[in-house]
Amino acid sequence: MSGTGFDHIPFFRIYNPVTQSHKFDSTGDYIRMWIPELAKLPLSLLHAPWQAPRDVLESFGVHLGDNYPLRIVHHEHARQRALNSYAEWKKPATESGSD
């Protein structure tokens, strides 16, 4: 699940998509309805199927890279890159080397 919108917050926030998935779809109903390839997975694997061993996924008919895409964004790395960029953006022009 994802969404965009303007939420007025006084600080920079990066949401973890897996945490948000657990929080707002704790039973997995939304995922099972809209992603039929994952519908048979147990709840413990449903929110982050890429973390499950391949043989376990295949026993439920999920083949990463075939009938379900490989993970595109590695949240941990993307989060750190965004935080670094944001920190650089916040620096005054003279401190960051810009004119």
N, CA, C and O atoms as a printed pandas DataFrame, in Angstrom:
     atom_number atom_name residue_name chain_id  residue_number  x_coord  y_coord  z_coord
0              1         N          MET        A               1    0.840   -1.158    0.000
1              2        CA          MET        A               1    0.000    0.000    0.000
2              3         C          MET        A               1    0.890    1.227    0.000
3              4         O          MET        A               1    1.958    1.252    0.611
4              5         N          SER        A               2    0.430    2.214   -0.685
5              6        CA          SER        A               2    1.169    3.466   -0.658
6              7         C          SER        A               2    0.201    4.605   -0.914
7              8         O          SER        A               2   -0.937    4.404   -1.339
8              9         N          GLY        A               3    0.672    5.767   -0.653
9             10        CA          GLY        A               3   -0.163    6.928   -0.899
10            11         C          GLY        A               3    0.689    8.171   -0.877
11            12         O          GLY        A               3    1.825    8.166   -0.405
12            13         N          THR        A               4    0.126    9.216   -1.389
13            14        CA          THR        A               4    0.806   10.498   -1.353
14            15         C          THR        A               4   -0.162   11.531   -0.817
15            16         O          THR        A               4   -1.379   11.390   -0.929
16            17         N          GLY        A               5    0.380   12.524   -0.261
17            18        CA          GLY        A               5   -0.473   13.582    0.259
18            19         C          GLY        A               5    0.362   14.562    1.047
19            20         O          GLY        A               5    1.515   14.296    1.385
20            21         N          PHE        A               6   -0.234   15.686    1.328
21            22        CA          PHE        A               6    0.460   16.707    2.096
22            23         C          PHE        A               6   -0.007   16.617    3.539
23            24         O          PHE        A               6   -1.127   17.009    3.865
24            25         N          ASP        A               7    0.834   16.114    4.376
25            26        CA          ASP        A               7    0.557   16.062    5.809
26            27         C          ASP        A               7    1.470   17.073    6.469
27            28         O          ASP        A               7    2.693   16.954    6.395
28            29         N          HIS        A               8    0.886   18.061    7.109
29            30        CA          HIS        A               8    1.699   19.087    7.742
30            31         C          HIS        A               8    2.368   18.511    8.987
31            32         O          HIS        A               8    1.713   18.243    9.994
32            33         N          ILE        A               9    3.662   18.330    8.899
33            34        CA          ILE        A               9    4.445   17.872   10.040
34            35         C          ILE        A               9    5.666   18.775   10.148
35            36         O          ILE        A               9    6.195   19.221    9.131
36            37         N          PRO        A              10    6.111   19.044   11.347
37            38        CA          PRO        A              10    7.213   19.982   11.521
38            39         C          PRO        A              10    8.604   19.374   11.314
39            40         O          PRO        A              10    9.605   20.042   11.575
40            41         N          PHE        A              11    8.685   18.149   10.861
41            42        CA          PHE        A              11    9.980   17.519   10.670
42            43         C          PHE        A              11    9.891   16.534    9.521
43            44         O          PHE        A              11    8.801   16.160    9.089
44            45         N          PHE        A              12   11.044   16.121    9.033
45            46        CA          PHE        A              12   11.130   15.186    7.916
46            47         C          PHE        A              12   10.853   13.779    8.420
47            48         O          PHE        A              12   11.431   13.347    9.417
48            49         N          ARG        A              13    9.979   13.072    7.740
49            50        CA          ARG        A              13    9.618   11.723    8.173
50            51         C          ARG        A              13    9.643   10.786    6.971
51            52         O          ARG        A              13    9.148   11.127    5.897
52            53         N          ILE        A              14   10.217    9.616    7.158
53            54        CA          ILE        A              14   10.224    8.592    6.122
54            55         C          ILE        A              14    9.548    7.362    6.711
55            56         O          ILE        A              14   10.030    6.766    7.674
56            57         N          TYR        A              15    8.437    7.003    6.119
57            58        CA          TYR        A              15    7.685    5.857    6.621
58            59         C          TYR        A              15    8.253    4.552    6.075
59            60         O          TYR        A              15    8.673    4.483    4.920
60            61         N          ASN        A              16    8.263    3.525    6.909
61            62        CA          ASN        A              16    8.672    2.194    6.491
62            63         C          ASN        A              16    7.445    1.504    5.899
63            64         O          ASN        A              16    6.456    1.312    6.605
64            65         N          PRO        A              17    7.485    1.127    4.617
65            66        CA          PRO        A              17    6.298    0.546    3.991
66            67         C          PRO        A              17    5.849   -0.772    4.621
67            68         O          PRO        A              17    4.653   -1.061    4.649
68            69         N          VAL        A              18    6.778   -1.565    5.120
69            70        CA          VAL        A              18    6.391   -2.832    5.751
70            71         C          VAL        A              18    5.702   -2.561    7.086
71            72         O          VAL        A              18    4.687   -3.184    7.397
72            73         N          THR        A              19    6.239   -1.650    7.864
73            74        CA          THR        A              19    5.612   -1.281    9.135
74            75         C          THR        A              19    4.218   -0.720    8.900
75            76         O          THR        A              19    3.277   -1.062    9.616
76            77         N          GLN        A              20    4.086    0.144    7.892
77            78        CA          GLN        A              20    2.780    0.716    7.577
78            79         C          GLN        A              20    1.802   -0.359    7.105
79            80         O          GLN        A              20    0.612   -0.304    7.417
80            81         N          SER        A              21    2.302   -1.320    6.364
81            82        CA          SER        A              21    1.459   -2.421    5.909
82            83         C          SER        A              21    0.924   -3.217    7.094
83            84         O          SER        A              21   -0.263   -3.539    7.146
84            85         N          HIS        A              22    1.794   -3.532    8.038
85            86        CA          HIS        A              22    1.361   -4.232    9.259
86            87         C          HIS        A              22    0.339   -3.399   10.029
87            88         O          HIS        A              22   -0.659   -3.922   10.526
88            89         N          LYS        A              23    0.600   -2.106   10.120
89            90        CA          LYS        A              23   -0.254   -1.229   10.918
90            91         C          LYS        A              23   -1.651   -1.070   10.318
91            92         O          LYS        A              23   -2.646   -1.107   11.042
92            93         N          PHE        A              24   -1.729   -0.895    8.999
93            94        CA          PHE        A              24   -3.008   -0.587    8.370
94            95         C          PHE        A              24   -3.672   -1.772    7.677
95            96         O          PHE        A              24   -4.814   -1.657    7.230
96            97         N          ASP        A              25   -2.988   -2.896    7.580
97            98        CA          ASP        A              25   -3.576   -4.113    7.007
98            99         C          ASP        A              25   -3.121   -5.300    7.842
99           100         O          ASP        A              25   -2.568   -6.268    7.320
100          101         N          SER        A              26   -3.358   -5.215    9.130
101          102        CA          SER        A              26   -2.828   -6.211   10.067
102          103         C          SER        A              26   -3.326   -7.627    9.793
103          104         O          SER        A              26   -2.656   -8.591   10.165
104          105         N          THR        A              27   -4.468   -7.772    9.161
105          106        CA          THR        A              27   -4.991   -9.107    8.846
106          107         C          THR        A              27   -4.600   -9.564    7.447
107          108         O          THR        A              27   -4.805  -10.725    7.093
108          109         N          GLY        A              28   -4.037   -8.655    6.648
109          110        CA          GLY        A              28   -3.615   -8.996    5.294
110          111         C          GLY        A              28   -4.745   -9.042    4.276
111          112         O          GLY        A              28   -4.533   -9.467    3.141
112          113         N          ASP        A              29   -5.931   -8.614    4.659
113          114        CA          ASP        A              29   -7.084   -8.681    3.748
114          115         C          ASP        A              29   -6.872   -7.866    2.472
115          116         O          ASP        A              29   -7.194   -8.330    1.378
116          117         N          TYR        A              30   -6.337   -6.665    2.610
117          118        CA          TYR        A              30   -6.120   -5.796    1.448
118          119         C          TYR        A              30   -5.118   -6.435    0.484
119          120         O          TYR        A              30   -5.348   -6.474   -0.725
120          121         N          ILE        A              31   -4.021   -6.926    1.020
121          122        CA          ILE        A              31   -3.003   -7.561    0.172
122          123         C          ILE        A              31   -3.595   -8.770   -0.535
123          124         O          ILE        A              31   -3.419   -8.936   -1.742
124          125         N          ARG        A              32   -4.292   -9.609    0.209
125          126        CA          ARG        A              32   -4.864  -10.818   -0.389
126          127         C          ARG        A              32   -5.886  -10.492   -1.477
127          128         O          ARG        A              32   -5.993  -11.211   -2.471
128          129         N          MET        A              33   -6.632   -9.410   -1.286
129          130        CA          MET        A              33   -7.634   -9.036   -2.286
130          131         C          MET        A              33   -6.990   -8.524   -3.570
131          132         O          MET        A              33   -7.408   -8.897   -4.666
132          133         N          TRP        A              34   -5.984   -7.678   -3.440
133          134        CA          TRP        A              34   -5.436   -6.984   -4.599
134          135         C          TRP        A              34   -4.159   -7.600   -5.166
135          136         O          TRP        A              34   -3.732   -7.230   -6.260
136          137         N          ILE        A              35   -3.551   -8.524   -4.445
137          138        CA          ILE        A              35   -2.349   -9.194   -4.956
138          139         C          ILE        A              35   -2.581  -10.699   -4.849
139          140         O          ILE        A              35   -2.090  -11.339   -3.920
140          141         N          PRO        A              36   -3.324  -11.260   -5.792
141          142        CA          PRO        A              36   -3.694  -12.675   -5.705
142          143         C          PRO        A              36   -2.493  -13.623   -5.673
143          144         O          PRO        A              36   -2.600  -14.734   -5.154
144          145         N          GLU        A              37   -1.356  -13.199   -6.219
145          146        CA          GLU        A              37   -0.157  -14.049   -6.194
146          147         C          GLU        A              37    0.294  -14.341   -4.766
147          148         O          GLU        A              37    0.936  -15.360   -4.513
148          149         N          LEU        A              38   -0.043  -13.446   -3.829
149          150        CA          LEU        A              38    0.380  -13.619   -2.437
150          151         C          LEU        A              38   -0.736  -14.137   -1.535
151          152         O          LEU        A              38   -0.514  -14.354   -0.344
152          153         N          ALA        A              39   -1.906  -14.335   -2.076
153          154        CA          ALA        A              39   -3.089  -14.649   -1.266
154          155         C          ALA        A              39   -2.937  -15.888   -0.391
155          156         O          ALA        A              39   -3.522  -15.946    0.691
156          157         N          LYS        A              40   -2.176  -16.868   -0.826
157          158        CA          LYS        A              40   -2.047  -18.117   -0.061
158          159         C          LYS        A              40   -0.965  -18.063    1.015
159          160         O          LYS        A              40   -0.859  -18.978    1.831
160          161         N          LEU        A              41   -0.170  -17.009    1.022
161          162        CA          LEU        A              41    0.907  -16.912    2.016
162          163         C          LEU        A              41    0.335  -16.753    3.418
163          164         O          LEU        A              41   -0.700  -16.111    3.599
164          165         N          PRO        A              42    1.001  -17.333    4.409
165          166        CA          PRO        A              42    0.576  -17.080    5.789
166          167         C          PRO        A              42    0.856  -15.618    6.146
167          168         O          PRO        A              42    1.728  -14.979    5.557
168          169         N          LEU        A              43    0.121  -15.115    7.095
169          170        CA          LEU        A              43    0.243  -13.714    7.488
170          171         C          LEU        A              43    1.678  -13.338    7.851
171          172         O          LEU        A              43    2.103  -12.211    7.595
172          173         N          SER        A              44    2.418  -14.256    8.436
173          174        CA          SER        A              44    3.794  -13.962    8.857
174          175         C          SER        A              44    4.713  -13.620    7.682
175          176         O          SER        A              44    5.754  -12.995    7.883
176          177         N          LEU        A              45    4.351  -14.015    6.468
177          178        CA          LEU        A              45    5.173  -13.743    5.282
178          179         C          LEU        A              45    4.556  -12.711    4.352
179          180         O          LEU        A              45    5.219  -12.219    3.439
180          181         N          LEU        A              46    3.321  -12.390    4.573
181          182        CA          LEU        A              46    2.541  -11.605    3.622
182          183         C          LEU        A              46    3.054  -10.187    3.393
183          184         O          LEU        A              46    3.029   -9.702    2.261
184          185         N          HIS        A              47    3.508   -9.528    4.420
185          186        CA          HIS        A              47    3.890   -8.116    4.304
186          187         C          HIS        A              47    5.290   -7.905    3.724
187          188         O          HIS        A              47    5.597   -6.812    3.249
188          189         N          ALA        A              48    6.127   -8.914    3.754
189          190        CA          ALA        A              48    7.492   -8.802    3.215
190          191         C          ALA        A              48    7.909  -10.156    2.639
191          192         O          ALA        A              48    8.790  -10.814    3.192
192          193         N          PRO        A              49    7.290  -10.576    1.540
193          194        CA          PRO        A              49    7.563  -11.915    1.016
194          195         C          PRO        A              49    9.016  -12.144    0.608
195          196         O          PRO        A              49    9.478  -13.285    0.608
196          197         N          TRP        A              50    9.738  -11.096    0.266
197          198        CA          TRP        A              50   11.141  -11.238   -0.142
198          199         C          TRP        A              50   12.026  -11.726    0.998
199          200         O          TRP        A              50   13.154  -12.156    0.758
200          201         N          GLN        A              51   11.535  -11.666    2.235
201          202        CA          GLN        A              51   12.326  -12.124    3.377
202          203         C          GLN        A              51   12.198  -13.629    3.614
203          204         O          GLN        A              51   12.962  -14.203    4.390
204          205         N          ALA        A              52   11.247  -14.257    2.956
205          206        CA          ALA        A              52   11.021  -15.695    3.151
206          207         C          ALA        A              52   11.989  -16.509    2.301
207          208         O          ALA        A              52   12.395  -16.067    1.226
208          209         N          PRO        A              53   12.357  -17.688    2.773
209          210        CA          PRO        A              53   13.199  -18.569    1.952
210          211         C          PRO        A              53   12.476  -18.945    0.652
211          212         O          PRO        A              53   11.254  -19.090    0.624
212          213         N          ARG        A              54   13.246  -19.098   -0.405
213          214        CA          ARG        A              54   12.672  -19.392   -1.715
214          215         C          ARG        A              54   11.803  -20.645   -1.695
215          216         O          ARG        A              54   10.709  -20.647   -2.259
216          217         N          ASP        A              55   12.277  -21.709   -1.053
217          218        CA          ASP        A              55   11.501  -22.954   -1.057
218          219         C          ASP        A              55   10.157  -22.791   -0.348
219          220         O          ASP        A              55    9.168  -23.414   -0.737
220          221         N          VAL        A              56   10.120  -21.965    0.680
221          222        CA          VAL        A              56    8.858  -21.711    1.384
222          223         C          VAL        A              56    7.901  -20.954    0.467
223          224         O          VAL        A              56    6.730  -21.317    0.357
224          225         N          LEU        A              57    8.394  -19.906   -0.191
225          226        CA          LEU        A              57    7.548  -19.154   -1.120
226          227         C          LEU        A              57    7.021  -20.058   -2.228
227          228         O          LEU        A              57    5.840  -20.016   -2.572
228          229         N          GLU        A              58    7.911  -20.873   -2.779
229          230        CA          GLU        A              58    7.505  -21.743   -3.881
230          231         C          GLU        A              58    6.468  -22.765   -3.444
231          232         O          GLU        A              58    5.636  -23.186   -4.248
232          233         N          SER        A              59    6.510  -23.171   -2.177
233          234        CA          SER        A              59    5.498  -24.118   -1.691
234          235         C          SER        A              59    4.104  -23.489   -1.678
235          236         O          SER        A              59    3.100  -24.200   -1.651
236          237         N          PHE        A              60    4.044  -22.162   -1.698
237          238        CA          PHE        A              60    2.770  -21.442   -1.763
238          239         C          PHE        A              60    2.503  -20.899   -3.170
239          240         O          PHE        A              60    1.559  -20.135   -3.374
240          241         N          GLY        A              61    3.335  -21.295   -4.136
241          242        CA          GLY        A              61    3.129  -20.879   -5.518
242          243         C          GLY        A              61    3.683  -19.514   -5.864
243          244         O          GLY        A              61    3.358  -18.963   -6.916
244          245         N          VAL        A              62    4.517  -18.958   -4.996
245          246        CA          VAL        A              62    5.110  -17.642   -5.248
246          247         C          VAL        A              62    6.533  -17.842   -5.750
247          248         O          VAL        A              62    7.358  -18.467   -5.084
248          249         N          HIS        A              63    6.809  -17.304   -6.931
249          250        CA          HIS        A              63    8.136  -17.413   -7.535
250          251         C          HIS        A              63    8.641  -15.993   -7.792
251          252         O          HIS        A              63    8.276  -15.361   -8.783
252          253         N          LEU        A              64    9.487  -15.503   -6.881
253          254        CA          LEU        A              64   10.004  -14.135   -7.011
254          255         C          LEU        A              64   10.739  -13.967   -8.330
255          256         O          LEU        A              64   11.571  -14.794   -8.705
256          257         N          GLY        A              65   10.422  -12.895   -9.017
257          258        CA          GLY        A              65   11.037  -12.626  -10.307
258          259         C          GLY        A              65   10.304  -13.289  -11.458
259          260         O          GLY        A              65   10.637  -13.060  -12.621
260          261         N          ASP        A              66    9.314  -14.105  -11.147
261          262        CA          ASP        A              66    8.541  -14.789  -12.186
262          263         C          ASP        A              66    7.069  -14.369  -12.102
263          264         O          ASP        A              66    6.603  -13.568  -12.912
264          265         N          ASN        A              67    6.347  -14.907  -11.129
265          266        CA          ASN        A              67    4.930  -14.527  -11.013
266          267         C          ASN        A              67    4.696  -13.447   -9.959
267          268         O          ASN        A              67    3.564  -13.012   -9.742
268          269         N          TYR        A              68    5.764  -13.024   -9.316
269          270        CA          TYR        A              68    5.707  -11.883   -8.403
270          271         C          TYR        A              68    7.051  -11.166   -8.520
271          272         O          TYR        A              68    8.094  -11.818   -8.482
272          273         N          PRO        A              69    7.050   -9.826   -8.663
273          274        CA          PRO        A              69    8.313   -9.118   -8.926
274          275         C          PRO        A              69    9.296   -9.161   -7.759
275          276         O          PRO        A              69    8.919   -9.269   -6.592
276          277         N          LEU        A              70   10.558   -9.072   -8.123
277          278        CA          LEU        A              70   11.604   -8.928   -7.117
278          279         C          LEU        A              70   11.446   -7.574   -6.436
279          280         O          LEU        A              70   10.841   -6.654   -6.987
280          281         N          ARG        A              71   11.983   -7.471   -5.265
281          282        CA          ARG        A              71   11.945   -6.214   -4.522
282          283         C          ARG        A              71   12.669   -5.135   -5.330
283          284         O          ARG        A              71   13.771   -5.360   -5.830
284          285         N          ILE        A              72   12.048   -3.977   -5.452
285          286        CA          ILE        A              72   12.615   -2.886   -6.244
286          287         C          ILE        A              72   13.372   -1.904   -5.356
287          288         O          ILE        A              72   14.500   -1.523   -5.668
288          289         N          VAL        A              73   12.760   -1.500   -4.264
289          290        CA          VAL        A              73   13.355   -0.514   -3.365
290          291         C          VAL        A              73   13.776   -1.200   -2.074
291          292         O          VAL        A              73   12.972   -1.867   -1.424
292          293         N          HIS        A              74   15.023   -1.034   -1.713
293          294        CA          HIS        A              74   15.515   -1.523   -0.421
294          295         C          HIS        A              74   15.380   -0.348    0.541
295          296         O          HIS        A              74   16.198    0.572    0.550
296          297         N          HIS        A              75   14.337   -0.404    1.341
297          298        CA          HIS        A              75   13.960    0.731    2.179
298          299         C          HIS        A              75   15.118    1.247    3.035
299          300         O          HIS        A              75   15.301    2.458    3.159
300          301         N          GLU        A              76   15.887    0.354    3.616
301          302        CA          GLU        A              76   16.966    0.771    4.515
302          303         C          GLU        A              76   17.961    1.682    3.791
303          304         O          GLU        A              76   18.376    2.709    4.328
304          305         N          HIS        A              77   18.338    1.300    2.574
305          306        CA          HIS        A              77   19.305    2.097    1.803
306          307         C          HIS        A              77   18.666    3.382    1.278
307          308         O          HIS        A              77   19.266    4.455    1.340
308          309         N          ALA        A              78   17.451    3.260    0.764
309          310        CA          ALA        A              78   16.763    4.438    0.221
310          311         C          ALA        A              78   16.493    5.461    1.319
311          312         O          ALA        A              78   16.602    6.666    1.092
312          313         N          ARG        A              79   16.145    4.985    2.492
313          314        CA          ARG        A              79   15.888    5.877    3.623
314          315         C          ARG        A              79   17.146    6.671    3.966
315          316         O          ARG        A              79   17.096    7.888    4.141
316          317         N          GLN        A              80   18.269    5.968    4.058
317          318        CA          GLN        A              80   19.515    6.644    4.420
318          319         C          GLN        A              80   19.927    7.650    3.352
319          320         O          GLN        A              80   20.395    8.742    3.673
320          321         N          ARG        A              81   19.756    7.286    2.092
321          322        CA          ARG        A              81   20.086    8.198    0.998
322          323         C          ARG        A              81   19.212    9.455    1.064
323          324         O          ARG        A              81   19.702   10.566    0.861
324          325         N          ALA        A              82   17.927    9.278    1.345
325          326        CA          ALA        A              82   17.020   10.428    1.458
326          327         C          ALA        A              82   17.400   11.309    2.641
327          328         O          ALA        A              82   17.397   12.535    2.528
328          329         N          LEU        A              83   17.726   10.695    3.770
329          330        CA          LEU        A              83   18.128   11.472    4.947
330          331         C          LEU        A              83   19.403   12.261    4.678
331          332         O          LEU        A              83   19.519   13.418    5.082
332          333         N          ASN        A              84   20.355   11.639    4.001
333          334        CA          ASN        A              84   21.599   12.334    3.654
334          335         C          ASN        A              84   21.321   13.512    2.724
335          336         O          ASN        A              84   21.882   14.594    2.900
336          337         N          SER        A              85   20.460   13.300    1.743
337          338        CA          SER        A              85   20.105   14.379    0.814
338          339         C          SER        A              85   19.399   15.510    1.540
339          340         O          SER        A              85   19.669   16.684    1.287
340          341         N          TYR        A              86   18.501   15.155    2.436
341          342        CA          TYR        A              86   17.764   16.162    3.193
342          343         C          TYR        A              86   18.717   16.966    4.081
343          344         O          TYR        A              86   18.589   18.186    4.186
344          345         N          ALA        A              87   19.663   16.290    4.714
345          346        CA          ALA        A              87   20.636   16.979    5.566
346          347         C          ALA        A              87   21.475   17.946    4.735
347          348         O          ALA        A              87   21.783   19.050    5.184
348          349         N          GLU        A              88   21.838   17.536    3.539
349          350        CA          GLU        A              88   22.620   18.397    2.650
350          351         C          GLU        A              88   21.790   19.607    2.216
351          352         O          GLU        A              88   22.297   20.727    2.156
352          353         N          TRP        A              89   20.525   19.374    1.919
353          354        CA          TRP        A              89   19.628   20.442    1.479
354          355         C          TRP        A              89   19.422   21.485    2.578
355          356         O          TRP        A              89   19.283   22.674    2.290
356          357         N          LYS        A              90   19.403   21.040    3.833
357          358        CA          LYS        A              90   19.166   21.953    4.952
358          359         C          LYS        A              90   20.354   22.859    5.252
359          360         O          LYS        A              90   20.187   23.901    5.884
360          361         N          LYS        A              91   21.545   22.480    4.810
361          362        CA          LYS        A              91   22.729   23.292    5.085
362          363         C          LYS        A              91   22.612   24.644    4.387
363          364         O          LYS        A              91   22.064   24.731    3.288
364          365         N          PRO        A              92   23.121   25.688    5.016
365          366        CA          PRO        A              92   23.160   26.992    4.330
366          367         C          PRO        A              92   24.012   26.883    3.071
367          368         O          PRO        A              92   24.905   26.039    2.992
368          369         N          ALA        A              93   23.738   27.727    2.098
369          370        CA          ALA        A              93   24.437   27.672    0.811
370          371         C          ALA        A              93   25.950   27.735    0.981
371          372         O          ALA        A              93   26.669   27.027    0.276
372          373         N          THR        A              94   26.452   28.557    1.891
373          374        CA          THR        A              94   27.899   28.681    2.070
374          375         C          THR        A              94   28.495   27.409    2.659
375          376         O          THR        A              94   29.628   27.054    2.334
376          377         N          GLU        A              95   27.764   26.727    3.510
377          378        CA          GLU        A              95   28.273   25.514    4.141
378          379         C          GLU        A              95   28.281   24.336    3.173
379          380         O          GLU        A              95   29.155   23.472    3.257
380          381         N          SER        A              96   27.308   24.293    2.249
381          382        CA          SER        A              96   27.221   23.161    1.329
382          383         C          SER        A              96   28.074   23.351    0.080
383          384         O          SER        A              96   28.173   22.443   -0.745
384          385         N          GLY        A              97   28.685   24.515   -0.066
385          386        CA          GLY        A              97   29.533   24.763   -1.220
386          387         C          GLY        A              97   28.807   25.392   -2.391
387          388         O          GLY        A              97   29.402   25.587   -3.451
388          389         N          SER        A              98   27.528   25.713   -2.223
389          390        CA          SER        A              98   26.753   26.363   -3.290
390          391         C          SER        A              98   26.898   27.868   -3.171
391          392         O          SER        A              98   27.304   28.384   -2.130
392          393         N          ASP        A              99   26.562   28.565   -4.242
393          394        CA          ASP        A              99   26.607   30.032   -4.178
394          395         C          ASP        A              99   25.295   30.549   -3.663
395          396         O          ASP        A              99   25.118   31.760   -3.531
